[in-house]
């Protein structure tokens, strides 16, 4: 029988392109950050944040629904709290990633960041009450085993060399 496929609109394809560009740009940035061994993580985070503010302000004026630019007074306190927490967690996360890239290889950081998939499903279940389906749990399990295998790579290889 025929299985109907979900119809995707233009927003879906824009999202896919943006996600792919994020992967390409992010991986390039990871390698560049790793090469900046003599630059403080705080300095890199500062300039990334500054660039982010400039880009966000420029893009904000292109979005007529952006309340921060067009009606800042209409934003309730609880949304401000969420925005501040988002900014703080983003800065801490970016600082941690920047520092880790100076201490360990970018490929190791990238593999460990794959845990973000599993943590996102856990957060989705706890915060939004949306339990992931069987396929998502299966994929997360594969990712988890891959991360563990990568972390134990040297130990496993050393074991094989013993024989």
ZIQUI-V235572 format. One record per residue. RES is the residue in one small letter. SS is DSSP state (H for helix, E for strand, C for the rest). PHI is phi in radians with two decimals (NA if undefined). PSI is psi in degrees with one decimal (999 if undefined). Layout:
RES/SS/PHI/PSI ; RES/SS/PHI/PSI
//
This chain:
x/C/NA/168.5 ; x/C/-1.55/128.7 ; x/C/-1.83/121.7 ; x/C/-1.28/138.8 ; x/C/-1.66/144.9 ; x/C/-1.15/142.1 ; x/C/-1.48/127.0 ; x/C/-1.83/135.8 ; x/C/-1.62/-178.0 ; x/H/-1.08/-33.3 ; x/H/-1.09/-36.6 ; x/H/-1.08/-48.3 ; x/H/-1.19/-34.8 ; x/H/-1.11/-41.9 ; x/H/-1.08/-41.0 ; x/H/-1.13/-45.2 ; x/H/-1.08/-43.8 ; x/H/-1.12/-40.8 ; x/H/-1.13/-42.3 ; x/H/-1.15/-40.8 ; x/H/-1.16/-33.6 ; x/H/-1.07/-42.5 ; x/H/-1.10/-44.1 ; x/H/-1.18/-49.7 ; x/H/-1.17/-41.3 ; x/H/-1.11/-42.7 ; x/H/-1.17/-37.0 ; x/H/-1.12/-44.2 ; x/H/-1.07/-38.8 ; x/H/-1.03/-43.9 ; x/H/-1.18/-41.5 ; x/H/-1.11/-43.4 ; x/H/-1.07/-42.2 ; x/H/-1.08/-31.3 ; x/H/-1.33/-18.4 ; x/C/-1.56/57.3 ; x/C/-1.13/-31.6 ; x/C/-1.55/-5.9 ; x/C/-1.65/132.7 ; x/C/-1.10/142.9 ; x/H/-1.03/-37.3 ; x/H/-1.07/-39.8 ; x/H/-1.14/-43.5 ; x/H/-1.13/-40.8 ; x/H/-1.13/-40.4 ; x/H/-1.04/-49.9 ; x/H/-1.23/-32.7 ; x/H/-1.14/-42.0 ; x/H/-1.12/-42.3 ; x/H/-1.06/-45.2 ; x/H/-1.10/-38.2 ; x/H/-1.12/-40.8 ; x/H/-1.12/-44.5 ; x/H/-1.10/-45.5 ; x/H/-1.13/-42.5 ; x/H/-1.11/-42.1 ; x/H/-1.12/-43.1 ; x/H/-1.08/-44.2 ; x/H/-1.27/-29.0 ; x/H/-1.07/-35.7 ; x/C/-1.27/-14.8 ; x/C/-1.53/-10.3 ; x/C/-1.90/106.6 ; x/C/-1.16/-15.4 ; x/C/-1.57/1.4 ; x/C/-1.31/108.3 ; x/H/-1.31/-24.2 ; x/H/-1.14/-34.3 ; x/H/-1.54/-43.8 ; x/H/-1.73/-21.1 ; x/C/-2.74/67.7 ; x/H/-1.07/-30.3 ; x/H/-1.22/-17.2 ; x/H/-1.49/-1.6 ; x/C/-1.50/119.2 ; x/C/-1.23/160.3 ; x/H/-1.03/-38.2 ; x/H/-1.13/-32.8 ; x/H/-1.26/-35.2 ; x/H/-1.10/-41.5 ; x/H/-1.06/-44.0 ; x/H/-1.09/-42.3 ; x/H/-1.12/-41.2 ; x/H/-1.15/-42.7 ; x/H/-1.13/-39.6 ; x/H/-1.09/-45.5 ; x/H/-1.09/-44.6 ; x/H/-1.11/-46.5 ; x/H/-1.17/-34.7 ; x/H/-1.12/-43.1 ; x/H/-1.14/-43.5 ; x/H/-1.12/-44.0 ; x/H/-1.11/-43.0 ; x/H/-1.20/-39.1 ; x/H/-1.07/-45.2 ; x/H/-1.07/-43.1 ; x/H/-1.14/-44.1 ; x/H/-1.05/-45.3 ; x/H/-1.16/-41.8 ; x/H/-1.11/-34.0 ; x/H/-1.19/-22.6 ; x/H/-1.46/-17.2 ; x/H/-1.80/-32.7 ; x/C/-2.30/162.7 ; x/C/-1.08/147.6 ; x/H/-1.00/-34.1 ; x/H/-1.16/-37.5 ; x/H/-1.14/-43.3 ; x/H/-1.06/-44.0 ; x/H/-1.09/-41.6 ; x/H/-1.16/-43.8 ; x/H/-1.15/-31.4 ; x/H/-1.21/-14.9 ; x/C/-1.12/-20.2 ; x/H/-1.08/-18.4 ; x/H/-1.00/-33.2 ; x/H/-1.07/-49.3 ; x/H/-1.15/-43.9 ; x/H/-1.12/-33.3 ; x/H/-1.15/-39.6 ; x/H/-1.15/-39.3 ; x/H/-1.13/-45.5 ; x/H/-1.10/-39.7 ; x/H/-1.07/-41.3 ; x/H/-1.20/-41.6 ; x/H/-1.33/-43.5 ; x/H/-1.48/-45.0 ; x/H/-1.74/-10.2 ; x/C/1.28/15.5 ; x/C/-1.73/109.4 ; x/C/-1.44/131.1 ; x/C/-1.15/152.0 ; x/C/-1.38/177.4 ; x/H/-1.07/-40.4 ; x/H/-1.10/-41.8 ; x/H/-1.15/-41.3 ; x/H/-1.15/-40.6 ; x/H/-1.09/-46.7 ; x/H/-1.08/-42.2 ; x/H/-1.11/-37.9 ; x/H/-1.12/-42.0 ; x/H/-1.10/-43.6 ; x/H/-1.06/-45.0 ; x/H/-1.06/-46.2 ; x/H/-1.12/-35.2 ; x/H/-1.13/-43.1 ; x/H/-1.13/-43.1 ; x/H/-1.11/-43.0 ; x/H/-1.10/-41.0 ; x/H/-1.13/-41.8 ; x/H/-1.14/-32.3 ; x/C/-1.68/8.8 ; x/H/-0.93/-50.8 ; x/H/-1.13/-38.4 ; x/H/-1.13/-44.9 ; x/H/-1.14/-44.5 ; x/H/-1.11/-38.6 ; x/H/-1.11/-36.6 ; x/H/-1.13/-43.3 ; x/H/-1.17/-31.3 ; x/H/-1.31/-17.2 ; x/H/-1.22/-26.5 ; x/C/-1.68/999
//
